[in-house]
Amino acid sequence: MDTERIFLAPRMRPFVKAVLWGTLAGAALPLIAAVTYGWIEISDALNRGRPLQLGFHVALLLAPLGIAFVVVTVASVIVGLPLTAVLARWRAESVGAYSLWGGGTGFLLPSILLVLEGSQHTLNNPLALFGALSGCVTGWVWGKSRMARHSDPGAQ
């Protein structure tokens, strides 16, 4: 029995790989900040003899990854997969096209959400930069896998 096929179908691997790399790219800086803050809070609690709120600190550390994973996955399904169908139909697939669309979508999604929320600071938004980085990396990894698939149809 092939255990790899049980956990992840071969055709899903490029999608999952793109989502995971995009998640890591978008969450890296917030994750570093969360780890730093968590370390300071844990050290402070230990030095003052306060009880540790371990659940809170673990949630704080995992929040950037969890939020980024959900956002990248949803955006990849709602925007990325239909975009793939359109670019494939138009024979316009390239790593650059996927990276550009991913980066643009990643930049616009947080900005649109802030506009809908009524915020006045839509362009001065670090989430848009994290989203652009995440989308660009997701698109780049997805585009590389699509180009590899076109050059060797038996590979994926």
N, CA, C and O atoms as a GROMACS GRO file, in nm:
protein
  624
    1MET      N    1   0.084  -0.118   0.000
    1MET     CA    2   0.000   0.000   0.000
    1MET      C    3   0.089   0.125   0.000
    1MET      O    4   0.183   0.134   0.078
    2ASP      N    5   0.059   0.218  -0.086
    2ASP     CA    6   0.137   0.341  -0.101
    2ASP      C    7   0.085   0.445   0.000
    2ASP      O    8  -0.022   0.502  -0.019
    3THR      N    9   0.162   0.469   0.106
    3THR     CA   10   0.116   0.560   0.212
    3THR      C   11   0.113   0.706   0.166
    3THR      O   12   0.034   0.784   0.218
    4GLU      N   13   0.197   0.743   0.069
    4GLU     CA   14   0.195   0.881   0.020
    4GLU      C   15   0.061   0.914  -0.043
    4GLU      O   16   0.012   1.026  -0.029
    5ARG      N   17   0.002   0.819  -0.112
    5ARG     CA   18  -0.125   0.843  -0.179
    5ARG      C   19  -0.238   0.859  -0.078
    5ARG      O   20  -0.338   0.926  -0.107
    6ILE      N   21  -0.224   0.799   0.039
    6ILE     CA   22  -0.328   0.811   0.140
    6ILE      C   23  -0.330   0.953   0.196
    6ILE      O   24  -0.438   1.011   0.215
    7PHE      N   25  -0.214   1.008   0.223
    7PHE     CA   26  -0.207   1.139   0.288
    7PHE      C   27  -0.227   1.256   0.193
    7PHE      O   28  -0.288   1.356   0.230
    8LEU      N   29  -0.177   1.245   0.071
    8LEU     CA   30  -0.186   1.357  -0.021
    8LEU      C   31  -0.180   1.306  -0.165
    8LEU      O   32  -0.081   1.246  -0.207
    9ALA      N   33  -0.285   1.330  -0.239
    9ALA     CA   34  -0.288   1.288  -0.378
    9ALA      C   35  -0.178   1.362  -0.455
    9ALA      O   36  -0.156   1.481  -0.431
   10PRO      N   37  -0.111   1.293  -0.547
   10PRO     CA   38   0.000   1.358  -0.620
   10PRO      C   39  -0.041   1.487  -0.691
   10PRO      O   40   0.041   1.579  -0.702
   11ARG      N   41  -0.163   1.497  -0.738
   11ARG     CA   42  -0.206   1.619  -0.807
   11ARG      C   43  -0.228   1.735  -0.711
   11ARG      O   44  -0.233   1.851  -0.754
   12MET      N   45  -0.241   1.705  -0.583
   12MET     CA   46  -0.261   1.811  -0.483
   12MET      C   47  -0.130   1.866  -0.428
   12MET      O   48  -0.127   1.975  -0.371
   13ARG      N   49  -0.022   1.793  -0.445
   13ARG     CA   50   0.106   1.834  -0.387
   13ARG      C   51   0.150   1.973  -0.428
   13ARG      O   52   0.189   2.051  -0.342
   14PRO      N   53   0.145   2.010  -0.557
   14PRO     CA   54   0.188   2.146  -0.593
   14PRO      C   55   0.102   2.255  -0.528
   14PRO      O   56   0.154   2.359  -0.487
   15PHE      N   57  -0.028   2.231  -0.517
   15PHE     CA   58  -0.116   2.330  -0.454
   15PHE      C   59  -0.081   2.344  -0.306
   15PHE      O   60  -0.068   2.456  -0.256
   16VAL      N   61  -0.067   2.232  -0.237
   16VAL     CA   62  -0.036   2.236  -0.094
   16VAL      C   63   0.101   2.299  -0.072
   16VAL      O   64   0.120   2.378   0.021
   17LYS      N   65   0.197   2.265  -0.158
   17LYS     CA   66   0.331   2.323  -0.146
   17LYS      C   67   0.326   2.476  -0.163
   17LYS      O   68   0.390   2.548  -0.088
   18ALA      N   69   0.251   2.523  -0.262
   18ALA     CA   70   0.240   2.668  -0.285
   18ALA      C   71   0.174   2.736  -0.167
   18ALA      O   72   0.218   2.843  -0.124
   19VAL      N   73   0.067   2.676  -0.113
   19VAL     CA   74  -0.003   2.736   0.002
   19VAL      C   75   0.090   2.741   0.124
   19VAL      O   76   0.093   2.841   0.194
   20LEU      N   77   0.164   2.634   0.149
   20LEU     CA   78   0.252   2.632   0.265
   20LEU      C   79   0.366   2.733   0.254
   20LEU      O   80   0.398   2.801   0.351
   21TRP      N   81   0.427   2.743   0.136
   21TRP     CA   82   0.534   2.842   0.119
   21TRP      C   83   0.480   2.984   0.129
   21TRP      O   84   0.544   3.071   0.188
   22GLY      N   85   0.362   3.008   0.072
   22GLY     CA   86   0.300   3.140   0.084
   22GLY      C   87   0.265   3.174   0.228
   22GLY      O   88   0.280   3.288   0.271
   23THR      N   89   0.220   3.073   0.301
   23THR     CA   90   0.189   3.093   0.443
   23THR      C   91   0.315   3.131   0.520
   23THR      O   92   0.313   3.226   0.599
   24LEU      N   93   0.423   3.058   0.497
   24LEU     CA   94   0.548   3.089   0.566
   24LEU      C   95   0.600   3.228   0.531
   24LEU      O   96   0.648   3.300   0.618
   25ALA      N   97   0.591   3.265   0.404
   25ALA     CA   98   0.640   3.396   0.363
   25ALA      C   99   0.560   3.508   0.428
   25ALA      O  100   0.616   3.606   0.476
   26GLY      N  101   0.428   3.494   0.428
   26GLY     CA  102   0.343   3.599   0.485
   26GLY      C  103   0.347   3.607   0.636
   26GLY      O  104   0.327   3.714   0.694
   27ALA      N  105   0.374   3.494   0.701
   27ALA     CA  106   0.369   3.491   0.847
   27ALA      C  107   0.507   3.505   0.912
   27ALA      O  108   0.516   3.512   1.034
   28ALA      N  109   0.613   3.508   0.834
   28ALA     CA  110   0.748   3.506   0.891
   28ALA      C  111   0.774   3.623   0.986
   28ALA      O  112   0.812   3.602   1.101
   29LEU      N  113   0.754   3.744   0.940
   29LEU     CA  114   0.781   3.861   1.024
   29LEU      C  115   0.686   3.870   1.144
   29LEU      O  116   0.732   3.893   1.256
   30PRO      N  117   0.554   3.852   1.124
   30PRO     CA  118   0.466   3.850   1.243
   30PRO      C  119   0.500   3.735   1.338
   30PRO      O  120   0.485   3.750   1.459
   31LEU      N  121   0.545   3.624   1.285
   31LEU     CA  122   0.582   3.511   1.371
   31LEU      C  123   0.705   3.544   1.455
   31LEU      O  124   0.712   3.510   1.573
   32ILE      N  125   0.802   3.611   1.394
   32ILE     CA  126   0.921   3.654   1.469
   32ILE      C  127   0.881   3.751   1.580
   32ILE      O  128   0.930   3.741   1.693
   33ALA      N  129   0.792   3.843   1.548
   33ALA     CA  130   0.744   3.937   1.650
   33ALA      C  131   0.669   3.865   1.761
   33ALA      O  132   0.687   3.896   1.879
   34ALA      N  133   0.586   3.767   1.725
   34ALA     CA  134   0.510   3.692   1.826
   34ALA      C  135   0.602   3.609   1.914
   34ALA      O  136   0.581   3.601   2.035
   35VAL      N  137   0.703   3.547   1.855
   35VAL     CA  138   0.798   3.468   1.933
   35VAL      C  139   0.875   3.559   2.029
   35VAL      O  140   0.896   3.524   2.145
   36THR      N  141   0.918   3.674   1.981
   36THR     CA  142   0.991   3.769   2.066
   36THR      C  143   0.903   3.815   2.182
   36THR      O  144   0.946   3.815   2.297
   37TYR      N  145   0.781   3.854   2.151
   37TYR     CA  146   0.689   3.899   2.256
   37TYR      C  147   0.661   3.785   2.354
   37TYR      O  148   0.660   3.806   2.475
   38GLY      N  149   0.638   3.666   2.301
   38GLY     CA  150   0.612   3.550   2.387
   38GLY      C  151   0.728   3.519   2.478
   38GLY      O  152   0.709   3.488   2.596
   39TRP      N  153   0.848   3.528   2.425
   39TRP     CA  154   0.968   3.502   2.505
   39TRP      C  155   0.981   3.606   2.618
   39TRP      O  156   1.013   3.570   2.731
   40ILE      N  157   0.957   3.732   2.587
   40ILE     CA  158   0.964   3.838   2.688
   40ILE      C  159   0.858   3.814   2.796
   40ILE      O  160   0.888   3.827   2.915
   41GLU      N  161   0.736   3.780   2.756
   41GLU     CA  162   0.629   3.757   2.852
   41GLU      C  163   0.657   3.636   2.940
   41GLU      O  164   0.634   3.641   3.061
   42ILE      N  165   0.708   3.527   2.881
   42ILE     CA  166   0.738   3.407   2.959
   42ILE      C  167   0.852   3.436   3.056
   42ILE      O  168   0.847   3.395   3.172
   43SER      N  169   0.955   3.506   3.009
   43SER     CA  170   1.067   3.542   3.097
   43SER      C  171   1.020   3.630   3.212
   43SER      O  172   1.061   3.611   3.326
   44ASP      N  173   0.935   3.726   3.181
   44ASP     CA  174   0.883   3.815   3.284
   44ASP      C  175   0.800   3.738   3.387
   44ASP      O  176   0.812   3.762   3.507
   45ALA      N  177   0.718   3.645   3.339
   45ALA     CA  178   0.636   3.566   3.432
   45ALA      C  179   0.723   3.479   3.522
   45ALA      O  180   0.695   3.465   3.641
   46LEU      N  181   0.828   3.421   3.466
   46LEU     CA  182   0.917   3.337   3.546
   46LEU      C  183   0.995   3.420   3.647
   46LEU      O  184   1.014   3.376   3.761
   47ASN      N  185   1.042   3.537   3.608
   47ASN     CA  186   1.119   3.622   3.698
   47ASN      C  187   1.034   3.676   3.813
   47ASN      O  188   1.085   3.695   3.923
   48ARG      N  189   0.907   3.702   3.790
   48ARG     CA  190   0.821   3.759   3.893
   48ARG      C  191   0.744   3.652   3.972
   48ARG      O  192   0.669   3.683   4.064
   49GLY      N  193   0.764   3.526   3.933
   49GLY     CA  194   0.696   3.419   4.004
   49GLY      C  195   0.548   3.408   3.972
   49GLY      O  196   0.473   3.345   4.047
   50ARG      N  197   0.504   3.468   3.861
   50ARG     CA  198   0.364   3.459   3.820
   50ARG      C  199   0.341   3.325   3.751
   50ARG      O  200   0.433   3.267   3.693
   51PRO      N  201   0.220   3.275   3.756
   51PRO     CA  202   0.191   3.151   3.683
   51PRO      C  203   0.192   3.177   3.532
   51PRO      O  204   0.149   3.283   3.485
   52LEU      N  205   0.240   3.080   3.459
   52LEU     CA  206   0.242   3.092   3.313
   52LEU      C  207   0.103   3.063   3.257
   52LEU      O  208   0.036   2.970   3.299
   53GLN      N  209   0.064   3.143   3.165
   53GLN     CA  210  -0.060   3.117   3.091
   53GLN      C  211  -0.019   3.052   2.960
   53GLN      O  212  -0.022   3.115   2.854
   54LEU      N  213   0.018   2.926   2.969
   54LEU     CA  214   0.078   2.857   2.855
   54LEU      C  215  -0.015   2.852   2.734
   54LEU      O  216   0.029   2.870   2.621
   55GLY      N  217  -0.142   2.829   2.758
   55GLY     CA  218  -0.238   2.824   2.646
   55GLY      C  219  -0.241   2.954   2.569
   55GLY      O  220  -0.244   2.955   2.446
   56PHE      N  221  -0.241   3.064   2.643
   56PHE     CA  222  -0.241   3.196   2.578
   56PHE      C  223  -0.115   3.216   2.494
   56PHE      O  224  -0.123   3.264   2.381
   57HIS      N  225   0.000   3.179   2.550
   57HIS     CA  226   0.127   3.201   2.480
   57HIS      C  227   0.139   3.110   2.358
   57HIS      O  228   0.191   3.152   2.255
   58VAL      N  229   0.093   2.988   2.368
   58VAL     CA  230   0.096   2.898   2.252
   58VAL      C  231   0.004   2.951   2.143
   58VAL      O  232   0.041   2.950   2.025
   59ALA      N  233  -0.114   2.996   2.180
   59ALA     CA  234  -0.207   3.054   2.082
   59ALA      C  235  -0.147   3.177   2.017
   59ALA      O  236  -0.161   3.198   1.897
   60LEU      N  237  -0.080   3.260   2.097
   60LEU     CA  238  -0.016   3.380   2.045
   60LEU      C  239   0.094   3.344   1.944
   60LEU      O  240   0.108   3.410   1.841
   61LEU      N  241   0.169   3.240   1.974
   61LEU     CA  242   0.276   3.199   1.884
   61LEU      C  243   0.223   3.138   1.755
   61LEU      O  244   0.283   3.155   1.649
   62LEU      N  245   0.113   3.067   1.763
   62LEU     CA  246   0.059   2.999   1.644
   62LEU      C  247  -0.036   3.086   1.562
   62LEU      O  248  -0.067   3.054   1.448
   63ALA      N  249  -0.081   3.196   1.620
   63ALA     CA  250  -0.178   3.282   1.551
   63ALA      C  251  -0.131   3.331   1.414
   63ALA      O  252  -0.209   3.321   1.319
   64PRO      N  253  -0.008   3.383   1.399
   64PRO     CA  254   0.032   3.429   1.266
   64PRO      C  255   0.028   3.318   1.160
   64PRO      O  256  -0.014   3.340   1.047
   65LEU      N  257   0.073   3.199   1.198
   65LEU     CA  258   0.070   3.088   1.103
   65LEU      C  259  -0.072   3.045   1.070
   65LEU      O  260  -0.105   3.021   0.954
   66GLY      N  261  -0.155   3.036   1.172
   66GLY     CA  262  -0.293   2.993   1.150
   66GLY      C  263  -0.371   3.090   1.064
   66GLY      O  264  -0.442   3.050   0.971
   67ILE      N  265  -0.359   3.217   1.095
   67ILE     CA  266  -0.431   3.319   1.018
   67ILE      C  267  -0.380   3.323   0.874
   67ILE      O  268  -0.460   3.325   0.780
   68ALA      N  269  -0.248   3.323   0.857
   68ALA     CA  270  -0.192   3.325   0.722
   68ALA      C  271  -0.234   3.201   0.643
   68ALA      O  272  -0.266   3.212   0.525
   69PHE      N  273  -0.233   3.085   0.706
   69PHE     CA  274  -0.271   2.961   0.637
   69PHE      C  275  -0.414   2.968   0.586
   69PHE      O  276  -0.442   2.933   0.472
   70VAL      N  277  -0.505   3.014   0.671
   70VAL     CA  278  -0.646   3.023   0.630
   70VAL      C  279  -0.662   3.123   0.515
   70VAL      O  280  -0.730   3.094   0.417
   71VAL      N  281  -0.601   3.239   0.529
   71VAL     CA  282  -0.615   3.343   0.425
   71VAL      C  283  -0.553   3.297   0.293
   71VAL      O  284  -0.614   3.314   0.188
   72VAL      N  285  -0.434   3.239   0.298
   72VAL     CA  286  -0.368   3.195   0.175
   72VAL      C  287  -0.446   3.081   0.109
   72VAL      O  288  -0.460   3.078  -0.013
   73THR      N  289  -0.497   2.989   0.189
   73THR     CA  290  -0.574   2.878   0.132
   73THR      C  291  -0.702   2.928   0.066
   73THR      O  292  -0.732   2.890  -0.048
   74VAL      N  293  -0.776   3.013   0.135
   74VAL     CA  294  -0.901   3.065   0.079
   74VAL      C  295  -0.874   3.146  -0.048
   74VAL      O  296  -0.944   3.131  -0.148
   75ALA      N  297  -0.773   3.233  -0.044
   75ALA     CA  298  -0.741   3.314  -0.162
   75ALA      C  299  -0.694   3.227  -0.277
   75ALA      O  300  -0.725   3.255  -0.393
   76SER      N  301  -0.620   3.121  -0.247
   76SER     CA  302  -0.572   3.032  -0.353
   76SER      C  303  -0.688   2.958  -0.420
   76SER      O  304  -0.686   2.936  -0.541
   77VAL      N  305  -0.786   2.920  -0.341
   77VAL     CA  306  -0.902   2.849  -0.397
   77VAL      C  307  -0.993   2.946  -0.473
   77VAL      O  308  -1.037   2.916  -0.584
   78ILE      N  309  -1.021   3.062  -0.413
   78ILE     CA  310  -1.117   3.155  -0.474
   78ILE      C  311  -1.057   3.232  -0.592
   78ILE      O  312  -1.127   3.255  -0.691
   79VAL      N  313  -0.930   3.270  -0.583
   79VAL     CA  314  -0.867   3.350  -0.689
   79VAL      C  315  -0.770   3.266  -0.772
   79VAL      O  316  -0.774   3.270  -0.895
   80GLY      N  317  -0.684   3.191  -0.706
   80GLY     CA  318  -0.576   3.121  -0.776
   80GLY      C  319  -0.620   3.013  -0.871
   80GLY      O  320  -0.571   3.007  -0.984
   81LEU      N  321  -0.711   2.927  -0.829
   81LEU     CA  322  -0.754   2.818  -0.916
   81LEU      C  323  -0.832   2.867  -1.038
   81LEU      O  324  -0.807   2.820  -1.148
   82PRO      N  325  -0.928   2.961  -1.021
   82PRO     CA  326  -0.993   3.015  -1.141
   82PRO      C  327  -0.894   3.089  -1.233
   82PRO      O  328  -0.905   3.083  -1.355
   83LEU      N  329  -0.797   3.158  -1.172
   83LEU     CA  330  -0.695   3.225  -1.253
   83LEU      C  331  -0.615   3.124  -1.334
   83LEU      O  332  -0.582   3.148  -1.450
   84THR      N  333  -0.584   3.011  -1.273
   84THR     CA  334  -0.512   2.906  -1.344
   84THR      C  335  -0.591   2.859  -1.465
   84THR      O  336  -0.535   2.839  -1.573
   85ALA      N  337  -0.722   2.840  -1.449
   85ALA     CA  338  -0.806   2.798  -1.560
   85ALA      C  339  -0.806   2.902  -1.673
   85ALA      O  340  -0.797   2.868  -1.791
   86VAL      N  341  -0.814   3.029  -1.635
   86VAL     CA  342  -0.815   3.137  -1.736
   86VAL      C  343  -0.680   3.145  -1.807
   86VAL      O  344  -0.674   3.151  -1.930
   87LEU      N  345  -0.570   3.146  -1.730
   87LEU     CA  346  -0.438   3.157  -1.792
   87LEU      C  347  -0.408   3.034  -1.879
   87LEU      O  348  -0.346   3.047  -1.985
   88ALA      N  349  -0.450   2.918  -1.836
   88ALA     CA  350  -0.428   2.798  -1.918
   88ALA      C  351  -0.509   2.805  -2.048
   88ALA      O  352  -0.459   2.768  -2.154
   89ARG      N  353  -0.631   2.853  -2.037
   89ARG     CA  354  -0.716   2.866  -2.158
   89ARG      C  355  -0.656   2.966  -2.256
   89ARG      O  356  -0.658   2.944  -2.377
   90TRP      N  357  -0.604   3.075  -2.204
   90TRP     CA  358  -0.544   3.178  -2.289
   90TRP      C  359  -0.400   3.145  -2.328
   90TRP      O  360  -0.338   3.220  -2.404
   91ARG      N  361  -0.348   3.035  -2.279
   91ARG     CA  362  -0.208   2.995  -2.300
   91ARG      C  363  -0.112   3.108  -2.258
   91ARG      O  364  -0.017   3.141  -2.329
   92ALA      N  365  -0.141   3.164  -2.141
   92ALA     CA  366  -0.062   3.276  -2.090
   92ALA      C  367   0.004   3.242  -1.957
   92ALA      O  368   0.041   3.332  -1.882
   93GLU      N  369   0.019   3.114  -1.928
   93GLU     CA  370   0.079   3.076  -1.801
   93GLU      C  371   0.228   3.105  -1.801
   93GLU      O  372   0.299   3.076  -1.898
   94SER      N  373   0.275   3.162  -1.692
   94SER     CA  374   0.418   3.182  -1.669
   94SER      C  375   0.437   3.204  -1.519
   94SER      O  376   0.344   3.239  -1.448
   95VAL      N  377   0.559   3.183  -1.475
   95VAL     CA  378   0.589   3.206  -1.334
   95VAL      C  379   0.565   3.353  -1.299
   95VAL      O  380   0.510   3.384  -1.193
   96GLY      N  381   0.604   3.442  -1.388
   96GLY     CA  382   0.584   3.585  -1.365
   96GLY      C  383   0.438   3.623  -1.356
   96GLY      O  384   0.401   3.705  -1.273
   97ALA      N  385   0.355   3.564  -1.441
   97ALA     CA  386   0.211   3.596  -1.438
   97ALA      C  387   0.150   3.553  -1.306
   97ALA      O  388   0.073   3.628  -1.246
   98TYR      N  389   0.183   3.432  -1.260
   98TYR     CA  390   0.129   3.385  -1.133
   98TYR      C  391   0.182   3.468  -1.016
   98TYR      O  392   0.107   3.498  -0.923
   99SER      N  393   0.309   3.505  -1.021
   99SER     CA  394   0.366   3.586  -0.913
   99SER      C  395   0.302   3.724  -0.909
   99SER      O  396   0.268   3.775  -0.802
  100LEU      N  397   0.284   3.784  -1.025
  100LEU     CA  398   0.223   3.917  -1.032
  100LEU      C  399   0.079   3.915  -0.983
  100LEU      O  400   0.040   4.000  -0.903
  101TRP      N  401   0.001   3.820  -1.031
  101TRP     CA  402  -0.137   3.810  -0.987
  101TRP      C  403  -0.146   3.778  -0.838
  101TRP      O  404  -0.229   3.834  -0.767
  102GLY      N  405  -0.060   3.689  -0.792
  102GLY     CA  406  -0.059   3.654  -0.649
  102GLY      C  407  -0.024   3.773  -0.563
  102GLY      O  408  -0.090   3.799  -0.462
  103GLY      N  409   0.082   3.846  -0.602
  103GLY     CA  410   0.122   3.964  -0.525
  103GLY      C  411   0.016   4.072  -0.526
  103GLY      O  412  -0.011   4.134  -0.423
  104GLY      N  413  -0.044   4.094  -0.642
  104GLY     CA  414  -0.150   4.195  -0.651
  104GLY      C  415  -0.272   4.158  -0.569
  104GLY      O  416  -0.330   4.242  -0.500
  105THR      N  417  -0.311   4.033  -0.577
  105THR     CA  418  -0.425   3.986  -0.498
  105THR      C  419  -0.394   3.993  -0.349
  105THR      O  420  -0.478   4.036  -0.269
  106GLY      N  421  -0.273   3.952  -0.312
  106GLY     CA  422  -0.233   3.956  -0.172
  106GLY      C  423  -0.229   4.098  -0.118
  106GLY      O  424  -0.256   4.121   0.000
  107PHE      N  425  -0.196   4.194  -0.204
  107PHE     CA  426  -0.196   4.334  -0.162
  107PHE      C  427  -0.338   4.389  -0.150
  107PHE      O  428  -0.370   4.461  -0.056
  108LEU      N  429  -0.422   4.353  -0.246
  108LEU     CA  430  -0.556   4.411  -0.251
  108LEU      C  431  -0.652   4.355  -0.147
  108LEU      O  432  -0.736   4.428  -0.095
  109LEU      N  433  -0.642   4.226  -0.115
  109LEU     CA  434  -0.738   4.166  -0.022
  109LEU      C  435  -0.742   4.236   0.114
  109LEU      O  436  -0.852   4.271   0.159
  110PRO      N  437  -0.629   4.257   0.182
  110PRO     CA  438  -0.638   4.330   0.310
  110PRO      C  439  -0.687   4.473   0.293
  110PRO      O  440  -0.758   4.525   0.379
  111SER      N  441  -0.650   4.536   0.183
  111SER     CA  442  -0.695   4.674   0.159
  111SER      C  443  -0.846   4.680   0.139
  111SER      O  444  -0.912   4.769   0.190
  112ILE      N  445  -0.900   4.584   0.063
  112ILE     CA  446  -1.045   4.579   0.040
  112ILE      C  447  -1.118   4.554   0.172
  112ILE      O  448  -1.221   4.615   0.199
  113LEU      N  449  -1.065   4.463   0.252
  113LEU     CA  450  -1.128   4.435   0.382
  113LEU      C  451  -1.128   4.558   0.472
  113LEU      O  452  -1.224   4.582   0.544
  114LEU      N  453  -1.021   4.637   0.466
  114LEU     CA  454  -1.017   4.760   0.547
  114LEU      C  455  -1.115   4.864   0.496
  114LEU      O  456  -1.175   4.937   0.575
  115VAL      N  457  -1.132   4.871   0.364
  115VAL     CA  458  -1.230   4.966   0.308
  115VAL      C  459  -1.370   4.925   0.352
  115VAL      O  460  -1.451   5.009   0.391
  116LEU      N  461  -1.399   4.796   0.346
  116LEU     CA  462  -1.531   4.748   0.387
  116LEU      C  463  -1.556   4.771   0.536
  116LEU      O  464  -1.669   4.793   0.579
  117GLU      N  465  -1.448   4.767   0.613
  117GLU     CA  466  -1.458   4.793   0.757
  117GLU      C  467  -1.478   4.942   0.786
  117GLU      O  468  -1.525   4.979   0.894
  118GLY      N  469  -1.442   5.028   0.692
  118GLY     CA  470  -1.458   5.171   0.709
  118GLY      C  471  -1.331   5.242   0.752
  118GLY      O  472  -1.337   5.358   0.794
  119SER      N  473  -1.216   5.176   0.742
  119SER     CA  474  -1.090   5.236   0.784
  119SER      C  475  -1.044   5.339   0.680
  119SER      O  476  -1.070   5.325   0.561
  120GLN      N  477  -0.975   5.441   0.729
  120GLN     CA  478  -0.922   5.544   0.641
  120GLN      C  479  -0.777   5.515   0.600
  120GLN      O  480  -0.721   5.586   0.516
  121HIS      N  481  -0.716   5.413   0.658
  121HIS     CA  482  -0.573   5.386   0.637
  121HIS      C  483  -0.552   5.261   0.551
  121HIS      O  484  -0.483   5.168   0.593
  122THR      N  485  -0.610   5.260   0.435
  122THR     CA  486  -0.602   5.138   0.353
  122THR      C  487  -0.468   5.124   0.283
  122THR      O  488  -0.422   5.011   0.263
  123LEU      N  489  -0.403   5.233   0.246
  123LEU     CA  490  -0.275   5.222   0.177
  123LEU      C  491  -0.158   5.219   0.274
  123LEU      O  492  -0.048   5.177   0.237
  124ASN      N  493  -0.179   5.264   0.396
  124ASN     CA  494  -0.076   5.262   0.499
  124ASN      C  495  -0.099   5.138   0.586
  124ASN      O  496  -0.123   5.149   0.706
  125ASN      N  497  -0.092   5.021   0.523
  125ASN     CA  498  -0.132   4.898   0.589
  125ASN      C  499  -0.024   4.792   0.575
  125ASN      O  500   0.000   4.744   0.464
  126PRO      N  501   0.042   4.756   0.684
  126PRO     CA  502   0.146   4.652   0.673
  126PRO      C  503   0.089   4.517   0.634
  126PRO      O  504   0.160   4.435   0.575
  127LEU      N  505  -0.038   4.492   0.664
  127LEU     CA  506  -0.098   4.365   0.624
  127LEU      C  507  -0.099   4.351   0.472
  127LEU      O  508  -0.087   4.240   0.420
  128ALA      N  509  -0.114   4.462   0.402
  128ALA     CA  510  -0.112   4.457   0.256
  128ALA      C  511   0.027   4.416   0.205
  128ALA      O  512   0.037   4.345   0.106
  129LEU      N  513   0.131   4.460   0.273
  129LEU     CA  514   0.267   4.420   0.232
  129LEU      C  515   0.292   4.273   0.262
  129LEU      O  516   0.352   4.202   0.180
  130PHE      N  517   0.246   4.226   0.379
  130PHE     CA  518   0.259   4.082   0.410
  130PHE      C  519   0.178   4.000   0.310
  130PHE      O  520   0.221   3.894   0.266
  131GLY      N  521   0.059   4.051   0.276
  131GLY     CA  522  -0.025   3.982   0.178
  131GLY      C  523   0.039   3.978   0.040
  131GLY      O  524   0.032   3.876  -0.029
  132ALA      N  525   0.101   4.088   0.001
  132ALA     CA  526   0.167   4.092  -0.130
  132ALA      C  527   0.283   3.994  -0.134
  132ALA      O  528   0.300   3.921  -0.232
  133LEU      N  529   0.363   3.990  -0.029
  133LEU     CA  530   0.474   3.895  -0.022
  133LEU      C  531   0.422   3.752  -0.026
  133LEU      O  532   0.472   3.668  -0.101
  134SER      N  533   0.323   3.725   0.055
  134SER     CA  534   0.265   3.591   0.061
  134SER      C  535   0.207   3.550  -0.074
  134SER      O  536   0.231   3.438  -0.121
  135GLY      N  537   0.132   3.637  -0.136
  135GLY     CA  538   0.072   3.606  -0.266
  135GLY      C  539   0.175   3.588  -0.375
  135GLY      O  540   0.162   3.500  -0.460
  136CYS      N  541   0.279   3.670  -0.371
  136CYS     CA  542   0.386   3.659  -0.471
  136CYS      C  543   0.458   3.525  -0.458
  136CYS      O  544   0.485   3.459  -0.559
  137VAL      N  545   0.489   3.484  -0.336
  137VAL     CA  546   0.557   3.356  -0.314
  137VAL      C  547   0.465   3.240  -0.352
  137VAL      O  548   0.508   3.145  -0.416
  138THR      N  549   0.339   3.249  -0.312
  138THR     CA  550   0.243   3.144  -0.348
  138THR      C  551   0.234   3.131  -0.500
  138THR      O  552   0.238   3.020  -0.554
  139GLY      N  553   0.221   3.244  -0.568
  139GLY     CA  554   0.213   3.242  -0.714
  139GLY      C  555   0.340   3.191  -0.779
  139GLY      O  556   0.335   3.120  -0.880
  140TRP      N  557   0.454   3.226  -0.722
  140TRP     CA  558   0.582   3.181  -0.779
  140TRP      C  559   0.595   3.029  -0.768
  140TRP      O  560   0.633   2.962  -0.864
  141VAL      N  561   0.565   2.975  -0.649
  141VAL     CA  562   0.576   2.830  -0.630
  141VAL      C  563   0.474   2.758  -0.718
  141VAL      O  564   0.506   2.655  -0.778
  142TRP      N  565   0.353   2.810  -0.725
  142TRP     CA  566   0.249   2.749  -0.810
  142TRP      C  567   0.288   2.758  -0.958
  142TRP      O  568   0.272   2.662  -1.033
  143GLY      N  569   0.339   2.873  -0.997
  143GLY     CA  570   0.381   2.890  -1.137
  143GLY      C  571   0.496   2.796  -1.174
  143GLY      O  572   0.496   2.739  -1.283
  144LYS      N  573   0.593   2.779  -1.083
  144LYS     CA  574   0.704   2.686  -1.108
  144LYS      C  575   0.651   2.544  -1.126
  144LYS      O  576   0.697   2.471  -1.213
  145SER      N  577   0.556   2.504  -1.044
  145SER     CA  578   0.502   2.369  -1.055
  145SER      C  579   0.422   2.353  -1.184
  145SER      O  580   0.427   2.247  -1.248
  146ARG      N  581   0.350   2.456  -1.224
  146ARG     CA  582   0.274   2.450  -1.350
  146ARG      C  583   0.368   2.442  -1.470
  146ARG      O  584   0.342   2.368  -1.565
  147MET      N  585   0.477   2.519  -1.466
  147MET     CA  586   0.571   2.515  -1.577
  147MET      C  587   0.642   2.379  -1.582
  147MET      O  588   0.668   2.326  -1.690
  148ALA      N  589   0.674   2.322  -1.467
  148ALA     CA  590   0.737   2.189  -1.463
  148ALA      C  591   0.640   2.085  -1.517
  148ALA      O  592   0.681   1.991  -1.585
  149ARG      N  593   0.514   2.101  -1.488
  149ARG     CA  594   0.413   2.007  -1.537
  149ARG      C  595   0.401   2.015  -1.688
  149ARG      O  596   0.384   1.912  -1.755
  150HIS      N  597   0.411   2.136  -1.743
  150HIS     CA  598   0.401   2.152  -1.889
  150HIS      C  599   0.524   2.096  -1.960
  150HIS      O  600   0.514   2.041  -2.069
  151SER      N  601   0.640   2.111  -1.896
  151SER     CA  602   0.762   2.061  -1.960
  151SER      C  603   0.776   1.910  -1.947
  151SER      O  604   0.839   1.846  -2.031
  152ASP      N  605   0.719   1.850  -1.841
  152ASP     CA  606   0.723   1.705  -1.820
  152ASP      C  607   0.587   1.660  -1.769
  152ASP      O  608   0.565   1.653  -1.648
  153PRO      N  609   0.493   1.628  -1.861
  153PRO     CA  610   0.356   1.594  -1.819
  153PRO      C  611   0.348   1.475  -1.725
  153PRO      O  612   0.251   1.464  -1.650
  154GLY      N  613   0.445   1.386  -1.725
  154GLY     CA  614   0.443   1.271  -1.637
  154GLY      C  615   0.495   1.302  -1.497
  154GLY      O  616   0.486   1.217  -1.408
  155ALA      N  617   0.549   1.422  -1.476
  155ALA     CA  618   0.612   1.458  -1.348
  155ALA      C  619   0.508   1.479  -1.238
  155ALA      O  620   0.533   1.443  -1.123
  156GLN      N  621   0.394   1.538  -1.270
  156GLN     CA  622   0.295   1.571  -1.166
  156GLN      C  623   0.170   1.494  -1.189
  156GLN      O  624   0.074   1.507  -1.112
   0.00000   0.00000   0.00000
